[in-house]
Amino acid sequence: MPEQDNTLADFDLIPDQDNSRFLVHNPLEIVRILRNLALRNAMVSAFFNAGKESLLTSVLHVAPEQHRVILDTNANEALNRHLLQADKIVFTSLLDQIKIQFVANHITSATYEGKPAFSIPLPEQVLQLQRRESFRLTLPIVHQVNCSLPAGNEPAYQLPVGDMSMGGISVSIGQFPDIQFEPGAVYPGCRIELPGVGVVEVSLRIQSMREVTLKSGKQSLRCGCQFINLHPAMESLIQRYLFRLERDSIAGHHH
C-alpha cells in the first residue's frame, strides 16, 4: 500500500523519499510503541484539517483485543469538536529522541475511567524516525531565542540559538571572541527563554565547534551543545516549543 506511505511522508517535516524503512508494521511492536507512549505520558500532537489545526493529547490506553487506542481529550472543547469531524489525523510524538508518527482516518468519542476520551482504530503502521538530526528545527529568526550562559562574576553571555532539538542546541559565539569553549566542557545553570512557553534551565555540554558563513558573508563560530540530565519538566517545555514550531511550519506549508 504505497498510498499509505505518502500520507505519512507528506506531514513529515524532513522530506525523505524513503520513509518506508522507518515504518513498523508488526502489530505487537505497534502496541508496544503506543503503550510506551501511554506509560511515559508523552505529549502527542494531533494535526488535522490538512495540518491547519492541531491539539495536544496523550495515549491513555491501548486495547489490541478491541483494536482500539484511547486518547485524552484537550481542554479546548471547540478543538475537540473539530477533531471529531476530521477525516485524517496525523499524530506525532517524541520519545527518547525518536519521532513517532501514525495516522487515523477515523476518530470517535469514548469514555475512559469515567472521563471523556477519544478512540481511534489501532494503526496498521507507525513511523519511527530514529535519526536524531531529523528533529533539529531551525528556530525562526523572527523571535530570536537566546541562551544565557553564566560567566562567573561577569554578566551572563547571551548567545543566539540557531537550532534546537530534544537533545541539544547550537549557538553562535562569533560576537564573543573571548569565550574559550572546549569540547567536553560542561556549563551548568544555562537559561533559554522560549517565547510563549517559558524558561528552560539546563546544563550544556560543548560537543563541537565549526565555522559558518552567515547570510551577510561574515564568518561566525557555531557551537553545538548537548543537554545534560534534562529535568522532565524542562524536557516537556522544549517539546511543547518544538511542537509549536513544527505546527507553525506545517501550517505555513499549506498556505
SESEFI-111389 format. One line per 10 residues: number of its first residue (from 1); for each residue x, y negated, z negated of C-alpha. Coordinates in Angstrom, 2 decimals. Each point is the difference from the previous one (the first is absolute). Example, Ala and Ser with C-alpha at 12.3 -4.5 7.8 and 13.67 -1.06 7.14 Angstrom:
% SESEFI-111389
1> 12.30/4.50/-7.80 | 1.37/-3.44/0.66
//
This chain:
% SESEFI-111389
1> 0.00/0.00/0.00 | 2.35/-2.75/1.18 | -2.88/-2.47/-0.29 | 0.16/0.29/-3.83 | 3.70/-0.81/0.00 | -0.64/-3.33/1.66 | -2.59/-0.95/-2.56 | 2.69/0.36/-2.64 | 2.72/-1.63/2.06 | -1.97/-3.06/1.01
11> -0.15/-1.16/-3.61 | 3.57/0.85/-0.80 | 1.98/-3.19/-0.21 | 3.15/1.61/1.29 | -0.73/0.91/3.61 | 1.28/3.56/0.21 | -0.77/1.87/3.19 | 0.28/3.30/-1.78 | -1.78/-0.07/-3.32 | -1.11/3.57/0.51
21> 3.06/1.39/-1.74 | -1.10/-1.82/-3.16 | -3.50/1.46/0.12 | -0.97/2.58/-2.60 | -2.69/2.45/1.17 | 0.18/2.70/-2.67 | -3.17/-0.35/-2.16 | 1.79/1.13/-3.18 | 2.72/-2.58/0.53 | -2.59/-2.70/0.73
31> -1.82/0.83/-3.24 | 3.33/-0.13/-1.87 | 0.86/-3.46/1.44 | -3.45/-1.42/-0.82 | 0.01/1.51/-3.51 | 3.37/-1.59/-0.53 | -1.49/-3.39/0.92 | -2.80/0.64/-2.53 | 2.39/1.19/-2.70 | 2.20/-3.07/0.35
41> -3.01/-2.30/0.33 | 1.67/-1.48/3.09 | -1.54/-3.01/1.67 | -1.51/0.85/3.36 | -0.88/-2.65/2.59 | -3.03/0.70/2.17 | 0.09/-1.89/3.33 | -3.23/-0.13/1.97 | -1.87/-2.09/2.53 | 3.01/0.40/2.37
51> 2.34/-1.07/-2.78 | -1.70/-3.36/-0.56 | -1.23/1.00/-3.46 | 1.63/2.00/-2.74 | -0.51/0.91/-3.61 | 2.06/1.63/-2.71 | -1.13/3.33/-1.36 | 1.52/3.17/-1.46 | -0.59/3.75/0.24 | -2.09/1.21/-2.95
61> -0.46/3.66/0.87 | 0.77/2.52/2.74 | -2.51/2.83/0.47 | 1.29/2.35/2.74 | -2.83/2.49/-0.58 | -2.52/-2.75/0.86 | 2.38/-1.36/2.63 | -0.30/-3.45/-1.66 | 2.25/-2.72/-1.37 | -1.48/-2.38/-2.58
71> 1.29/-3.60/-0.06 | -0.53/-2.88/-2.37 | -2.25/-2.93/0.90 | 1.32/-3.57/0.04 | -1.09/-2.80/-2.34 | -1.18/-1.92/3.07 | -3.50/1.33/0.76 | -0.24/-1.69/3.41 | 3.20/1.75/1.13 | -1.35/3.32/-1.31
81> -3.12/-0.46/2.11 | 2.03/-0.87/3.12 | 2.19/3.05/-0.54 | -3.04/2.29/-0.13 | -1.03/-1.31/3.44 | 3.45/0.58/1.51 | 0.41/2.73/2.59 | 3.77/0.28/-0.24 | 2.09/-0.64/-3.09 | 3.76/0.23/-0.21
91> 1.32/0.64/-3.51 | 3.62/-0.77/-0.83 | 1.95/0.39/-3.19 | 3.60/0.13/-1.20 | 1.31/2.69/-2.29 | 3.69/0.27/-0.86 | 1.06/-1.99/3.07 | -2.16/2.16/2.25 | -2.78/-1.59/2.00 | -3.11/2.17/0.04
101> -2.75/-0.65/2.50 | -3.25/1.78/0.88 | -3.20/-0.80/1.86 | -3.69/0.50/-0.75 | -2.71/-0.36/2.62 | -2.75/0.30/-2.57 | -0.44/-1.26/-3.57 | -2.93/0.28/-2.40 | -0.98/-1.15/-3.49 | 0.50/2.50/-2.78
111> 0.22/0.09/-3.77 | 2.95/1.32/-1.91 | -0.10/0.48/-3.77 | -3.14/-2.13/-0.09 | 1.53/-2.96/1.87 | -0.54/-1.12/3.61 | 2.62/1.34/2.42 | 0.65/0.63/3.69 | 0.22/3.38/1.65 | 1.84/0.87/3.23
121> 0.58/3.33/1.74 | 3.36/1.59/-0.84 | 2.29/-1.37/2.74 | 1.19/2.50/2.60 | 3.38/-1.67/0.16 | 2.09/-2.37/-2.05 | 2.84/-2.13/1.27 | 3.01/0.05/-2.31 | 2.71/-2.44/1.02 | 3.12/0.82/-1.92
131> 2.21/-2.60/1.62 | 0.70/-2.58/-2.65 | 0.77/-2.73/2.46 | -3.49/0.35/1.42 | -1.44/-2.02/-2.79 | 2.43/-2.84/-0.01 | -2.32/-2.86/0.71 | 1.57/-3.25/1.11 | -1.45/-2.70/-2.21 | -1.78/-2.84/1.79
141> 2.04/-3.20/0.21 | -3.16/-1.97/-0.86 | 0.17/0.95/-3.68 | 3.70/0.08/-0.75 | 0.50/2.53/-2.78 | 3.06/-0.52/-2.19 | 1.76/2.38/-2.30 | 1.32/-1.79/-3.04 | 3.29/1.58/-1.06 | 1.39/-0.91/-3.45
151> 3.46/-1.58/0.11 | 1.21/0.07/-3.61 | -0.28/-3.49/-1.46 | -0.51/-1.60/3.41 | -3.47/-0.53/1.47 | -1.21/3.18/1.74 | 0.72/0.37/3.71 | -3.14/-0.24/2.18 | 0.67/2.48/2.79 | -2.40/0.11/2.98
161> -1.46/3.49/0.47 | 0.11/1.25/3.61 | -1.79/3.31/-0.23 | -1.41/2.23/-2.68 | -0.99/3.61/-0.48 | -1.07/2.07/-2.99 | 3.70/0.82/-0.38 | 1.65/-3.38/0.17 | 0.51/-3.35/1.70 | 2.52/-1.77/2.14
171> 1.02/-3.55/-0.91 | 2.06/-2.59/1.86 | 2.91/-1.40/-1.96 | 1.49/-2.18/2.72 | -0.67/-3.25/-1.83 | 1.68/1.23/-3.20 | 3.64/0.53/1.00 | 1.06/0.41/-3.64 | -2.13/3.13/-0.63 | 2.38/2.93/-0.34
181> -2.19/2.98/0.84 | 1.66/3.40/-0.30 | -1.83/3.04/1.39 | -1.04/2.12/-3.00 | -0.30/-2.98/-2.36 | -3.25/-0.13/-1.99 | -1.85/-3.22/-0.84 | -2.67/0.36/-2.69 | -2.64/-2.66/-0.65 | -0.73/-1.01/3.61
191> -3.37/-1.57/0.72 | -1.92/-0.01/3.26 | -3.11/-2.13/0.23 | -2.46/1.60/2.42 | -2.61/-2.51/1.25 | -3.51/0.91/-1.09 | 1.18/3.05/-1.95 | 2.33/-0.92/-2.86 | 3.59/0.10/-1.20 | 2.02/3.20/0.30
201> 2.82/0.43/-2.50 | 2.57/2.50/1.15 | 3.62/1.16/-0.10 | 1.75/-0.04/3.36 | 2.93/2.11/1.16 | 2.04/-1.45/2.86 | 0.00/2.57/2.83 | 1.49/-1.62/3.06 | 1.17/-3.28/1.51 | -0.13/-1.00/3.64
211> 0.36/-3.13/2.10 | -3.08/-1.05/1.92 | -0.53/-2.73/2.57 | -2.97/-2.18/-0.87 | -2.40/-1.38/2.63 | 1.84/-3.31/-0.32 | 3.21/1.74/1.12 | 1.59/-0.36/-3.46 | 1.68/3.00/-1.60 | -1.35/1.09/-3.34
221> 0.73/2.82/-2.42 | -2.85/2.43/-0.56 | 0.12/2.23/-3.03 | -2.04/3.19/-0.48 | -1.06/0.66/-3.60 | -1.67/3.04/-1.54 | -2.57/-0.17/-2.82 | 1.12/1.95/-3.05 | -2.26/1.55/-2.64 | -2.97/-1.88/1.38
231> -2.74/-0.21/-2.64 | -3.32/1.47/1.28 | -1.79/-3.32/-0.61 | 2.61/-1.75/2.17 | -0.23/2.73/2.61 | -3.73/-0.55/0.32 | 0.51/-3.78/0.44 | 2.44/0.66/2.85 | -2.35/2.57/1.49 | -2.89/-2.44/-0.14
241> 2.07/-2.70/1.67 | 1.23/2.33/2.77 | -3.55/1.24/0.59 | -1.14/-3.61/0.30 | 2.74/-0.75/2.55 | -0.82/3.19/1.85 | -3.67/-0.90/0.09 | 0.73/-3.52/1.26 | 2.23/1.34/2.75 | -2.62/2.59/1.01
251> -2.65/-2.73/0.09 | 2.41/-2.11/2.06 | 0.49/2.82/2.52 | -3.69/0.21/0.70 | -0.72/-3.66/0.71
//
